[in-house]
Structure formats: C-alpha cells, structure tokens
Amino acid sequence: MLQDGGVDALICRPLYEEGAASMDLIDRLLNGQVFNQSEDTWWQRSQTYFIRRDGEGINGVDRYFDMYKRAEMRFGPLQ
C-alpha cells in the first residue's frame, strides 16, 4: 500500500528494538544488576517512526522489507 502510493506514510513502533532492549535488561538483572535506584535506570522509552516511500534508514521501507525477509527465512512464509 505504501509502495503503491495508497498512503503517504506508516507509523511504526519499534517492537523489534524494544524486544532486544528488554532482553538486555533481563540479562543484566539475572547477572546481578539492581534496578531499585531510579525508574530511568530501567525504563526505556522508544521513539515512534514515520516510514515513507522516499525515506532512508529507519524511515525507509527497505529496512522493514529486510526484517520481513529474514523472519520469513527463519520461520517460513506468513500464512
């Protein structure tokens, strides 16, 4: 739809990056780090992105097509 011009942009929550950050925090917790000081120590706020046809990097469609292709190779095609 975005590639065909049906919409101008998509709004994206970076769930892939949020999952990776969460796993990092769990690993640090299991390895003894204490998170009882400040909420800023463990609370990770993620940015929302606008994906556009002419966008580049995190704002471009190529990055997400690449993620999809890697997931499809690992888990099989979307049913």
Protein Blocks (a to p, Z undefined) as FASTA:
>chain_A
ZZnopambdcdddfklmmmmmmmmmmmmmnopackkbfklmmccdddddddfkbghjlbm
klmmmmmmmmmmmnopaZZ
